[in-house]
Amino acid sequence: MWSRQCDFNMPLSRLAIQQFRNIEACDIELSTGFNFLIGPNGSGKTSVLEAIYMLGHGRSFKSSLTGRVIQNDCDQLFVHGRFLNSDQFELPIGINKQRDGSTEVKIGGQPGQKLAQLAQVLPLQMIHPEGFDLLTDGPKHRRAFIDWGVFHVEPAFFDTWGRFKRLNKQRNALLKTASCYRELSYWDQEMASLAESISCWRAEYVSQVSEKIARICQIFLPEYEIQLKYYRGWEKSTPYASILAENFERDQVLGYTFSGPNKADLKIKVNGTPVEDVLSRGQLKLMVCALRVAQGQHLTEVTGKQCIYLIDDFASELDSQRRKRLADCLRETRAQVFVSSITQSQIDDMLDEKGKMFRLEHGTIEQNI
């Protein structure tokens, strides 16, 4: 198994994409700071961000069907990146997806790597026009937000959470056939132990990152007071083992386990009121940005890793003043940032000597000199 993850926690220095949506082939050298993707709708801007996202997550953020991402009449796609490590050597990472659904991941030239290792190597934050669901939709989006952070700071979390979900699935199947609680009690003891660990890690993470979120929200939305509260998925004062035993009959009637870490949530309010009842679309986007930037800052402080930010349709919902606030905050993180925009005028106040601008049209990419 590949084990030199620390060598890769640096910015992408190069990106190569083949047969990915409308991009037949591209190979570009990147800035360690801001990279701007400029072009009209349908030019391939979002496809570049989608390809980088796939390099870090093993999947698209737009479609769960690989066949919709692979270019028409092609059997496979490739996304390859190179990192500059601390010794200034370029080290490779790549993913190949076949139309039949098979996936091959290479890290450091070693094949057969797991998708979870991509996420460890390439921590990504995605900010896009549909990103409001983090604040306005169901709790699964906010659980995913918490779990992104815990995954990167707690090595045992990924396996523990996976084990809990498998046991929960088995328990739900047993609920349909069990004649008494004793048939589940052995499995419930392990589930309870896993759930308590997961909840402790999540609560600690929310506690640590909340201060950074509040500070950045003061920059983006100084007129509001933000409150964050972690809900673990069952009564705070009751051990999870007791919840499982006491609610056995109810769970049987429902056909599934009602309470648990799979029901956890991050409650977010503004001036004591749910955010969607107070904030405009532009303000909601700024709050999402605050959450994402705070996570990246926390990641760097705790692990030394740099987060990469992908921002699709940068100008959407933001006026020039708000765009500048976000740009300044991102620049302070010293992270690598990829920004898509329809026109150059929307990102003029973000340009600096380190940044690179790429023009896109009909799936072709050219760097502005």
C-alpha positions in Angstrom: 0.0 0.0 0.0 1.2 3.5 -0.9 2.1 5.3 2.4 3.8 8.6 1.6 0.8 10.8 1.8 2.6 13.7 3.4 4.6 14.2 0.2 1.5 15.1 -1.7 0.0 17.8 0.6 1.1 20.5 -1.8 -0.6 22.4 -4.6 -1.2 20.9 -8.0 1.5 22.0 -10.4 0.1 20.4 -13.5 -3.2 19.0 -14.7 -3.9 16.7 -17.7 -7.5 15.8 -18.8 -8.5 13.4 -21.5 -12.0 12.5 -22.9 -13.8 14.3 -20.1 -17.1 15.7 -21.2 -16.4 18.3 -23.9 -12.6 18.3 -23.2 -10.9 16.0 -25.6 -7.4 16.7 -24.2 -5.6 19.4 -22.2 -2.3 19.6 -20.3 -1.8 22.8 -18.3 0.7 24.1 -15.8 -0.9 25.7 -12.8 -0.3 28.5 -10.4 0.1 27.6 -6.7 -2.2 30.5 -6.0 -5.3 31.6 -8.1 -6.1 29.9 -11.4 -8.9 31.6 -13.3 -11.0 29.8 -15.9 -12.7 32.3 -18.2 -15.2 31.5 -20.9 -18.9 31.4 -21.9 -21.4 28.8 -20.7 -20.7 25.4 -22.2 -17.0 26.2 -22.9 -15.7 23.6 -20.4 -15.0 25.7 -17.3 -17.1 23.6 -15.0 -15.7 20.4 -16.6 -12.2 21.4 -15.5 -13.4 21.9 -11.9 -15.3 18.6 -12.2 -12.1 16.8 -13.3 -10.1 18.2 -10.4 -12.9 17.2 -8.1 -12.8 13.6 -9.5 -9.1 13.6 -8.9 -9.7 14.2 -5.2 -13.0 12.3 -4.7 -13.0 9.6 -7.3 -16.4 10.8 -8.6 -18.1 13.7 -10.3 -20.0 16.3 -8.3 -22.5 16.6 -11.0 -23.4 13.0 -12.0 -23.1 9.6 -10.3 -23.1 7.9 -13.8 -19.6 7.6 -15.2 -21.0 7.2 -18.7 -22.3 10.8 -18.7 -18.9 12.1 -17.9 -16.8 10.2 -20.4 -16.7 11.9 -23.8 -19.1 10.6 -26.4 -17.8 7.6 -28.4 -14.9 7.0 -26.0 -14.5 4.1 -23.7 -12.7 5.8 -20.8 -11.5 9.1 -19.3 -8.2 10.1 -17.7 -7.4 12.8 -15.1 -3.8 13.2 -14.1 -2.2 15.7 -11.8 1.3 16.4 -10.5 2.3 17.9 -7.2 5.4 19.7 -6.1 6.5 18.1 -2.9 8.5 19.8 -0.1 11.7 18.9 -2.0 10.3 20.5 -5.2 10.0 17.1 -7.0 6.9 16.5 -9.1 5.0 13.5 -7.9 2.0 12.1 -9.9 -1.6 11.2 -9.1 -4.1 9.9 -11.5 -7.5 8.3 -12.1 -8.8 6.3 -15.0 -12.5 5.5 -15.4 -13.9 3.0 -17.9 -17.4 3.2 -19.3 -18.1 -0.2 -17.7 -17.8 1.4 -14.3 -14.3 0.2 -13.4 -11.8 2.6 -11.8 -8.0 2.6 -11.5 -6.3 5.0 -9.1 -2.5 5.6 -9.1 -0.7 7.6 -6.5 3.0 8.1 -6.7 3.2 5.8 -9.7 1.7 2.9 -7.7 -1.5 1.4 -9.1 -4.4 -0.2 -7.2 -4.9 2.6 -4.7 -8.2 3.2 -3.0 -10.5 6.2 -3.5 -10.3 7.1 0.1 -6.6 7.7 -0.4 -7.3 10.2 -3.1 -9.3 12.3 -0.6 -6.4 12.1 1.9 -3.9 13.2 -0.8 -6.1 16.0 -2.3 -8.3 17.8 0.2 -10.8 19.8 -1.8 -13.6 22.3 -1.0 -16.2 22.9 -3.7 -18.2 26.1 -3.8 -20.9 26.2 -6.5 -24.2 27.9 -7.3 -26.2 24.9 -6.0 -24.2 24.8 -2.7 -27.0 26.3 -0.7 -28.2 22.8 0.1 -25.6 22.7 2.9 -27.7 25.3 4.7 -31.2 24.8 3.4 -31.7 21.1 2.7 -31.7 18.0 5.0 -29.1 17.1 7.6 -27.1 14.7 5.3 -25.3 17.6 3.7 -24.3 19.0 7.1 -23.2 15.5 8.3 -21.0 15.3 5.1 -19.6 18.7 6.0 -18.6 17.6 9.5 -17.3 14.2 8.3 -15.0 15.9 5.7 -13.3 17.6 8.6 -13.2 14.6 10.9 -11.9 12.3 8.1 -8.8 14.5 7.6 -7.9 14.9 11.3 -8.9 11.5 12.9 -7.2 8.5 11.2 -9.6 6.0 12.6 -12.8 7.7 11.6 -13.2 6.3 8.0 -13.1 2.7 9.1 -15.2 3.3 12.2 -17.9 5.0 10.3 -17.9 2.4 7.6 -18.2 -0.4 10.2 -21.1 1.4 11.9 -23.0 1.8 8.6 -22.6 -1.9 7.8 -23.8 -3.0 11.3 -26.7 -0.6 11.0 -27.7 -2.2 7.7 -27.5 -5.6 9.3 -29.5 -4.5 12.3 -32.3 -3.1 10.1 -32.5 -6.5 8.4 -32.6 -8.3 11.7 -35.4 -6.0 13.0 -37.7 -7.6 10.4 -37.2 -11.2 11.7 -36.1 -10.9 15.4 -38.6 -12.2 18.0 -36.9 -10.5 20.9 -34.3 -8.0 21.7 -31.8 -10.6 22.8 -31.2 -11.5 19.1 -29.8 -8.1 18.5 -28.1 -7.3 21.8 -24.7 -8.7 20.9 -24.5 -6.6 17.7 -25.9 -3.5 19.4 -23.0 -3.5 21.9 -20.5 -3.0 19.1 -22.8 -0.5 17.3 -23.0 1.5 20.5 -19.2 1.6 21.0 -18.7 2.7 17.4 -21.5 5.3 17.7 -20.0 6.9 20.8 -16.6 7.2 19.2 -18.1 8.8 16.0 -20.1 11.2 18.1 -17.1 12.3 20.2 -15.0 12.9 17.2 -17.7 14.9 15.4 -18.5 17.0 18.5 -14.8 17.8 19.1 -14.4 18.8 15.5 -17.5 21.1 15.5 -16.2 22.7 18.7 -12.8 23.4 17.2 -14.0 24.7 13.8 -16.9 26.8 15.2 -14.7 29.6 16.3 -13.1 30.0 12.9 -16.6 29.9 11.2 -17.8 32.6 13.5 -14.7 34.8 12.9 -15.0 34.5 9.1 -18.8 35.1 9.2 -18.0 38.4 11.0 -16.0 39.4 7.9 -18.6 38.3 5.4 -21.8 39.0 7.3 -20.9 41.4 10.1 -24.5 42.4 10.7 -25.5 38.9 12.0 -24.7 36.7 14.9 -24.1 33.1 13.9 -24.9 30.1 16.2 -23.8 26.6 15.6 -24.9 23.6 17.6 -24.0 19.9 17.1 -26.8 17.3 17.4 -25.4 13.8 17.7 -28.5 11.9 16.5 -30.0 10.8 19.9 -30.6 12.2 23.3 -27.4 13.8 24.7 -27.8 12.5 28.2 -28.5 8.8 27.3 -25.9 6.2 26.2 -26.5 4.9 22.7 -26.7 1.3 24.0 -29.6 2.3 26.1 -31.3 4.0 23.2 -31.0 0.8 21.1 -32.5 -1.4 23.8 -35.3 1.0 24.8 -36.4 1.7 21.3 -36.3 -1.9 20.0 -40.0 -2.3 19.6 -40.4 1.1 18.0 -37.6 0.3 15.5 -39.3 -3.0 14.7 -42.5 -1.1 13.8 -40.6 1.4 11.7 -38.4 -1.3 10.1 -35.2 0.6 10.7 -33.1 2.1 13.5 -34.5 5.5 14.2 -31.7 7.1 16.2 -28.0 7.2 15.8 -25.0 9.0 14.3 -26.5 8.5 10.9 -29.1 11.1 12.1 -26.6 13.7 13.3 -26.9 17.3 12.3 -25.3 20.7 12.6 -27.9 23.2 13.6 -27.1 26.7 12.1 -29.0 29.8 13.1 -28.7 33.5 12.5 -29.8 35.8 15.3 -31.6 32.8 16.7 -33.5 32.0 13.5 -32.9 29.3 10.9 -30.6 30.7 8.2 -33.0 30.1 5.3 -35.6 32.4 6.9 -33.2 35.3 7.3 -30.5 35.4 4.6 -30.7 36.3 1.0 -29.2 34.1 -1.7 -26.1 36.2 -1.8 -25.8 36.0 2.0 -26.4 32.3 2.0 -23.5 31.9 -0.5 -21.2 33.9 1.7 -22.1 31.8 4.7 -21.3 28.6 2.7 -18.0 30.2 1.8 -17.3 31.0 5.4 -18.0 27.3 6.4 -15.7 26.0 3.6 -12.9 28.5 4.2 -13.0 27.8 7.9 -12.7 24.1 7.3 -9.6 24.6 5.1 -8.0 26.9 7.6 -8.6 24.3 10.4 -7.2 21.5 8.2 -4.0 23.4 7.6 -3.5 24.4 11.3 -4.1 20.8 12.5 -2.4 18.7 9.8 -0.2 21.0 7.8 -2.1 20.1 4.7 -3.3 22.7 2.2 -6.9 22.6 1.0 -7.6 23.3 -2.7 -10.7 25.4 -3.4 -12.9 25.0 -6.5 -15.3 27.9 -7.0 -17.8 27.5 -9.9 -19.5 30.6 -11.3 -17.7 32.9 -9.0 -19.9 36.0 -9.6 -23.2 34.2 -9.1 -25.2 35.8 -6.2 -22.2 38.1 -5.2 -21.7 41.7 -5.8 -18.2 43.2 -6.4 -17.7 44.1 -2.7 -18.6 40.5 -1.5 -16.4 39.0 -4.2 -13.5 41.0 -3.0 -14.1 39.9 0.6 -14.1 36.3 -0.4 -11.0 36.7 -2.6 -9.1 38.5 0.2 -10.0 35.7 2.7 -9.0 33.0 0.3 -5.7 34.8 -0.5 -4.9 34.9 3.2 -5.2 31.1 3.5 -2.4 30.8 0.8 -4.3 27.9 -0.6 -4.5 27.0 -4.3 -7.8 28.2 -5.8 -9.6 27.5 -9.1 -12.2 30.0 -10.1 -14.6 29.9 -13.0 -16.2 33.0 -14.4 -17.9 34.0 -17.6 -16.1 37.3 -18.0 -12.7 38.6 -16.9 -14.2 41.8 -15.5 -15.8 39.7 -12.7 -12.4 38.6 -11.4 -10.2 41.7 -12.2 -9.9 42.7 -8.6 -8.6 39.2 -7.7 -5.7 39.2 -10.2 -2.1 39.3 -8.9 1.4 38.4 -10.1 1.1 34.8 -8.9 -2.3 34.1 -10.6 -2.8 32.4 -14.0 -5.7 32.9 -16.4 -7.0 30.3 -18.8 -9.4 31.0 -21.7 -11.8 28.2 -22.6 -13.9 27.8 -25.7 -15.6 24.7 -27.0 -13.5 22.5 -24.7 -10.1 23.9 -25.6 -8.0 25.7 -23.0 -5.4 28.4 -23.6 -3.4 30.3 -21.0 -3.4 34.0 -21.2 0.2 35.4 -21.4 
